[in-house]
């Protein structure tokens, strides 16, 4: 009989793709009988209902007067070690190299080498932080000293190697969505609250950082709306939001745009839309595109980073050069004008999401990594057979 594991998970618990994936992974692992301990500064927002195998440990920061800034990293490392000792954890699975992997490695030194550290790279730690020479050595150390490292796309693996000159093996583990949550919803009645008969609805979900190029979304809406009555749902908040609102007003599109703010149940909102817009400067994966795909909603976005590993141009969406809002607008219109093409692309989206980014398949991949680093007997899993079962 294969041993069930005791796993500690640390992530950013607020809105963001890495926190979503980490939390959903923990929930799925708990369903399979593993004991999962979330160790974060606040409750992960996707944690949801009670589960007997899920535990939460809050990291509290002591604001001693001798410190100029509250030492969160030290508090996290201490908490990781404390939970690992008290609960007999087998491993720590941390999301992001810094500060989480560094803290986990410090906890391992306090607890002992039997505690293993698995680090998942999601993008920002490589695409942004590793560009800073004051941090690159620390990130390199965190990756090289981890017992296993995973990344969410081939593109991110290559960028990690190029940026940090790292030869360490990195496992490819794509992001995923829970097919019980992300599926096409019957929202026709609700959709009437957002659009009038004959109108189409676009959607963009992000943290409104400059890298998301949210102003491009407004330009795409403006171009599309010249040819077809279209509205746009903006979901999320962030530093570029005020600029976006100003541009919407300049273009006279206030009656065409709905600002929804942060939302938890994005599967319901995505199902309202006809097309997801993702014109980012860089995406290591593009989780919102997968969420849309699983709901049967095609994405029009940028041909950059890990997005092409998710979206097949012309089959499950359309990808253009970063900043080419003209071509992106044409792609949106192509989808919205041709019902037969739209139905074909939507069907392909569902198939690809269910087979290649199936929650049970990705969870099994993580389990195999855990058992490998622990030197334990692994459950026999036929991943190809499991992919086909995801269609059921």
C-alpha positions as MATLAB code, in Angstrom:
seq = 'XXXXXXXXXXXXXXXXXXXXXXXXXXXXXXXXXXXXXXXXXXXXXXXXXXXXXXXXXXXXXXXXXXXXXXXXXXXXXXXXXXXXXXXXXXXXXXXXXXXXXXXXXXXXXXXXXXXXXXXXXXXXXXXXXXXXXXXXXXXXXXXXXXXXXXXXXXXXXXXXXXXXXXXXXXXXXXXXXXXXXXXXXXXXXXXXXXXXXXXXXXXXXXXXXXXXXXXXXXXXXXXXXXXXXXXXXXXXXXXXXXXXXXXXXXXXXXXXXXXXXXXXXXXXXXXXXXXXXXXXXXXXXXXXXXXXXXXXXXXXXXXXXXXXXXXXXXXXXXXXXXXXXXXXXXXXXXXXXXXXXXXXXXXXXXXXXXXXXXXXXXXXXXXXXXXXXXXXXXXXXXXXXXXXXXXX';
ca = [
       0.000    0.000    0.000;
       1.314    3.439   -0.979;
       1.926    5.832    1.915;
      -0.211    8.921    2.193;
       1.883   12.035    2.597;
       1.941   15.020    4.921;
       2.512   18.077    2.757;
       3.062   21.719    3.669;
       2.100   24.278    1.018;
       3.196   27.909    0.989;
       1.988   30.390   -1.615;
       0.738   33.929   -1.996;
      -2.809   33.468   -0.678;
      -4.406   36.497   -2.322;
      -5.634   36.876   -5.900;
      -3.169   35.580   -8.493;
      -2.581   32.523  -10.631;
       0.108   30.942   -8.455;
      -2.040   31.122   -5.335;
      -5.029   29.714   -7.196;
      -3.066   26.753   -8.553;
      -1.368   26.046   -5.213;
      -4.675   26.110   -3.345;
      -6.525   23.967   -5.878;
      -3.648   21.475   -5.877;
      -3.801   21.239   -2.094;
      -7.533   20.594   -2.187;
      -7.141   17.840   -4.781;
      -4.312   16.217   -2.812;
      -6.499   16.258    0.297;
      -9.294   14.538   -1.633;
      -6.845   11.757   -2.455;
      -6.160   11.220    1.240;
      -2.979   13.235    1.737;
      -2.734   15.544    4.739;
      -2.246   19.117    3.526;
      -1.090   22.055    5.655;
      -1.306   25.560    4.202;
       1.283   27.830    5.819;
       0.645   31.405    4.690;
       0.159   34.931    6.048;
      -3.608   34.782    5.427;
      -6.247   32.255    4.451;
      -5.955   31.329    0.736;
      -9.019   32.866   -0.892;
      -9.822   29.716   -2.892;
      -9.604   27.351    0.067;
     -13.377   27.118    0.414;
     -15.240   24.514    2.404;
     -13.989   22.408    5.308;
     -12.022   19.249    4.562;
     -10.788   16.871    7.247;
      -7.386   16.594    5.528;
      -6.741   20.336    5.155;
      -5.196   22.517    7.849;
      -4.289   26.197    7.906;
      -1.412   27.766    9.853;
      -1.158   31.547    9.901;
       2.257   33.206    9.734;
       2.297   36.047   12.240;
       4.929   38.761   11.989;
       6.250   40.283   15.200;
       6.900   43.991   14.780;
       9.832   44.363   17.169;
      11.127   47.910   17.511;
      14.685   46.845   16.646;
      13.600   45.966   13.099;
      13.107   48.764   10.573;
      10.782   46.453    8.613;
       8.768   43.510   10.015;
      10.822   40.374    9.194;
       8.193   38.314    7.346;
      10.755   35.977    5.793;
      12.158   34.964    9.172;
       8.666   34.530   10.609;
       7.729   32.310    7.676;
      10.860   30.172    7.992;
      10.244   29.744   11.719;
       6.590   28.808   11.134;
       7.495   26.325    8.406;
       9.958   24.624   10.745;
       7.470   24.640   13.623;
       4.666   23.072   11.588;
       7.029   20.558    9.987;
       8.176   19.390   13.433;
       4.793   19.404   15.144;
       2.894   17.755   12.302;
       5.633   15.451   11.024;
       5.554   16.851    7.494;
       7.224   14.854    4.733;
       7.843   17.825    2.487;
       7.247   21.495    1.847;
       5.868   22.482   -1.550;
       6.539   26.192   -2.010;
       5.380   28.409   -4.849;
       7.974   31.007   -5.929;
      11.709   30.812   -5.345;
      11.845   33.918   -3.186;
      10.996   34.331   -0.498;
       9.228   30.991   -0.128;
      11.892   28.523   -1.293;
      14.625   30.318    0.656;
      12.462   30.200    3.789;
      11.717   26.517    3.228;
      15.410   25.713    2.885;
      16.111   27.524    6.155;
      13.310   25.528    7.799;
      14.832   22.331    6.424;
      18.145   23.195    8.069;
      16.328   23.630   11.374;
      14.285   20.428   11.074;
      16.622   18.025    9.276;
      17.373   16.641    5.823;
      14.437   14.243    5.977;
      12.213   17.257    5.234;
      12.191   17.750    1.468;
      11.575   20.982   -0.450;
       9.759   21.122   -3.788;
       9.766   24.548   -5.467;
       7.396   25.599   -8.246;
       8.386   28.504  -10.484;
       5.422   30.503  -11.762;
       7.161   33.259  -13.686;
       7.705   36.500  -11.797;
      10.573   35.057   -9.782;
      12.401   34.500  -13.091;
      10.997   37.039  -15.552;
      11.223   39.993  -13.136;
      13.120   39.280   -9.913;
      15.941   37.244  -11.465;
      16.760   40.216  -13.704;
      17.876   42.064  -10.555;
      21.535   41.261   -9.878;
      20.989   41.775   -6.152;
      18.494   38.885   -6.158;
      19.695   36.560   -8.916;
      22.238   34.707   -6.747;
      19.603   34.128   -4.074;
      17.130   32.761   -6.619;
      19.820   30.536   -8.140;
      20.632   29.219   -4.660;
      16.967   28.515   -3.896;
      16.538   26.557   -7.130;
      19.785   24.580   -6.897;
      19.246   23.626   -3.250;
      15.619   22.521   -3.639;
      15.073   18.770   -3.762;
      12.911   19.185   -6.846;
      11.923   22.138   -9.002;
       8.920   22.435  -11.290;
       7.857   25.129  -13.739;
       4.514   25.840  -15.387;
       5.725   25.995  -19.011;
       8.579   24.948  -21.286;
       9.176   28.622  -22.004;
       9.700   29.334  -18.306;
      12.103   26.410  -17.971;
      14.172   27.740  -20.861;
      14.124   31.283  -19.514;
      15.247   30.002  -16.102;
      18.194   28.224  -17.686;
      19.128   31.220  -19.841;
      18.759   33.836  -17.106;
      20.439   31.996  -14.248;
      22.709   29.549  -16.116;
      21.100   26.632  -14.294;
      21.597   22.994  -15.317;
      19.422   21.490  -12.568;
      16.582   19.259  -13.747;
      13.261   21.107  -13.819;
      10.002   19.177  -14.134;
       7.345   20.569  -16.460;
       4.013   20.668  -14.611;
       1.443   22.765  -16.411;
      -1.224   24.715  -14.584;
      -4.661   23.131  -14.466;
      -8.280   23.806  -13.620;
     -10.788   21.724  -11.699;
     -13.210   20.476  -14.340;
     -15.956   20.326  -11.710;
     -15.721   24.112  -11.401;
     -14.694   25.251  -14.881;
     -17.174   24.126  -17.508;
     -19.656   25.899  -19.808;
     -22.443   27.317  -17.651;
     -26.001   28.056  -18.740;
     -25.927   31.814  -18.181;
     -28.242   33.095  -20.902;
     -30.643   34.625  -18.403;
     -27.832   36.340  -16.517;
     -26.190   37.511  -19.737;
     -29.236   39.639  -20.522;
     -28.234   41.843  -17.582;
     -24.989   42.730  -19.392;
     -25.760   42.837  -23.102;
     -28.703   43.649  -25.327;
     -29.951   41.311  -28.091;
     -27.421   41.138  -30.914;
     -24.508   42.395  -28.811;
     -21.361   40.412  -28.028;
     -19.374   40.351  -24.791;
     -15.596   40.370  -24.348;
     -13.789   39.763  -21.054;
     -10.382   40.520  -19.551;
      -9.231   39.274  -16.140;
      -5.947   40.360  -14.565;
      -4.180   42.219  -11.782;
      -3.934   45.296  -14.049;
      -0.147   45.486  -13.940;
       1.693   47.135  -16.869;
       2.828   43.728  -18.176;
      -0.833   42.861  -18.841;
      -1.126   45.713  -21.405;
      -4.687   46.392  -20.304;
      -4.872   49.560  -22.420;
      -4.587   47.273  -25.452;
      -7.817   45.613  -24.325;
      -9.576   48.987  -24.543;
      -8.143   49.584  -28.032;
      -9.378   46.163  -29.164;
     -12.864   46.899  -27.856;
     -12.874   50.247  -29.648;
     -11.877   48.675  -32.971;
     -14.314   45.764  -32.678;
     -17.174   48.020  -31.621;
     -16.852   49.996  -34.867;
     -18.040   46.912  -36.759;
     -20.196   45.053  -34.235;
     -22.000   46.188  -31.059;
     -19.806   44.802  -28.280;
     -19.370   45.248  -24.546;
     -16.448   44.423  -22.285;
     -16.180   42.987  -18.792;
     -13.102   44.032  -16.814;
     -12.454   41.747  -13.835;
      -9.770   42.580  -11.273;
      -7.958   45.576   -9.866;
      -4.430   46.943   -9.962;
      -2.112   49.874  -10.653;
      -3.195   50.435  -14.276;
      -6.905   50.596  -13.488;
      -7.097   54.398  -13.294;
      -5.340   54.722  -16.682;
      -7.785   52.253  -18.171;
     -10.773   54.176  -16.857;
      -9.367   57.419  -18.263;
      -8.843   55.845  -21.692;
     -12.342   54.370  -21.694;
     -13.733   57.864  -21.036;
     -11.543   59.431  -23.748;
     -12.883   56.990  -26.321;
     -16.498   57.467  -25.209;
     -16.856   53.810  -24.221;
     -18.176   54.133  -20.677;
     -21.525   52.612  -21.684;
     -19.641   49.708  -23.335;
     -17.470   48.708  -20.351;
     -18.417   47.051  -17.054;
     -15.824   47.181  -14.257;
     -16.510   44.191  -11.981;
     -13.574   44.524   -9.577;
     -12.174   41.408   -7.893;
     -14.360   38.324   -8.159;
     -14.052   34.845   -6.664;
     -16.451   32.877   -8.877;
     -14.760   33.657  -12.180;
     -16.067   30.490  -13.878;
     -19.563   31.969  -13.828;
     -18.334   35.309  -15.177;
     -16.172   33.773  -17.904;
     -19.137   31.752  -19.134;
     -20.941   35.033  -19.826;
     -18.304   36.067  -22.366;
     -17.850   35.265  -26.029;
     -14.081   35.908  -26.165;
     -11.288   36.285  -23.602;
      -8.718   39.010  -24.381;
      -5.138   38.407  -23.172;
      -2.703   40.861  -24.847;
       0.058   40.562  -22.224;
       3.657   41.590  -22.764;
       4.674   38.320  -21.102;
       2.883   35.331  -19.596;
       4.684   32.297  -18.242;
       1.468   30.338  -18.745;
      -1.747   32.387  -18.827;
      -4.090   30.703  -16.341;
      -7.092   32.889  -17.226;
      -6.859   31.634  -20.807;
      -7.055   28.050  -19.552;
      -9.995   28.938  -17.321;
     -11.723   30.425  -20.363;
     -10.813   27.424  -22.500;
     -12.366   25.059  -19.947;
     -15.580   27.097  -20.179;
     -15.568   26.853  -23.981;
     -14.571   30.503  -24.435;
     -11.782   31.147  -27.013;
      -8.909   33.508  -26.242;
      -7.388   36.138  -28.503;
      -4.012   37.171  -27.138;
      -0.276   37.652  -27.504;
       2.065   35.121  -29.053;
       4.523   35.268  -26.176;
       5.924   33.271  -23.265;
       4.024   30.115  -22.410;
       0.748   31.167  -24.062;
       1.469   29.249  -27.322;
       1.859   26.068  -25.251;
      -1.713   26.568  -24.108;
      -3.442   28.077  -27.135;
      -3.028   26.614  -30.611;
      -3.369   29.467  -33.109;
      -6.404   29.022  -35.335;
      -7.655   25.978  -33.395;
      -8.320   26.981  -29.773;
      -7.940   30.734  -30.220;
      -5.792   33.283  -32.012;
      -2.360   34.685  -31.145;
      -0.698   37.781  -32.563;
       2.458   39.789  -31.917;
       2.531   41.774  -28.677;
       0.866   45.148  -29.224;
      -0.775   44.265  -32.549;
      -4.272   45.345  -31.544;
      -5.300   45.640  -35.204;
      -4.768   41.933  -35.889;
      -6.228   40.943  -32.520;
      -9.355   42.957  -33.307;
      -9.647   41.215  -36.663;
      -9.359   37.845  -34.925;
     -12.113   38.773  -32.469;
     -14.392   39.825  -35.329;
     -13.567   36.628  -37.211;
     -14.813   34.587  -34.259;
     -17.874   36.714  -33.573;
     -19.053   36.854  -37.200;
     -18.714   33.153  -38.051;
     -20.957   30.944  -35.895;
     -19.588   27.750  -37.464;
     -15.972   28.758  -36.782;
     -16.842   29.836  -33.247;
     -18.539   26.511  -32.470;
     -15.535   24.606  -33.862;
     -13.012   26.604  -31.831;
     -15.133   26.411  -28.675;
     -15.371   22.621  -28.973;
     -11.602   22.374  -29.488;
     -11.083   24.522  -26.387;
     -13.091   22.141  -24.245;
     -11.247   19.083  -25.545;
      -7.784   20.589  -25.046;
      -8.557   21.833  -21.534;
     -10.022   18.514  -20.454;
      -7.280   16.294  -21.890;
      -4.016   18.235  -21.726;
      -4.607   20.324  -18.597;
      -6.739   17.888  -16.636;
      -6.654   18.400  -12.871;
      -6.246   14.708  -12.040;
      -3.353   14.290  -14.482;
      -1.385   17.283  -13.177;
      -2.073   16.268   -9.561;
      -0.714   12.790  -10.325;
       2.418   14.370  -11.823;
       3.019   16.322   -8.619;
       2.463   13.179   -6.545;
       5.088   11.336   -8.557;
       7.566   14.150   -7.901;
       6.803   14.010   -4.159;
       7.325   10.255   -3.927;
      10.496   10.512   -6.006;
      12.211   13.058   -3.749;
      11.148   11.111   -0.662;
      12.441    7.833   -2.101;
       9.080    6.205   -1.439;
       7.108    3.704   -3.474;
       5.063    5.533   -6.098;
       1.530    4.650   -7.120;
       1.360    3.226  -10.631;
      -0.363    5.839  -12.800;
      -0.941    5.614  -16.550;
      -1.052    9.336  -17.356;
      -2.178    8.772  -20.963;
      -5.071    6.609  -19.798;
      -5.907    9.192  -17.145;
      -6.023   11.931  -19.805;
      -8.681    9.981  -21.675;
     -10.646    9.461  -18.448;
     -10.763   13.245  -18.058;
     -13.174   13.349  -21.002;
     -15.723   11.340  -19.045;
];
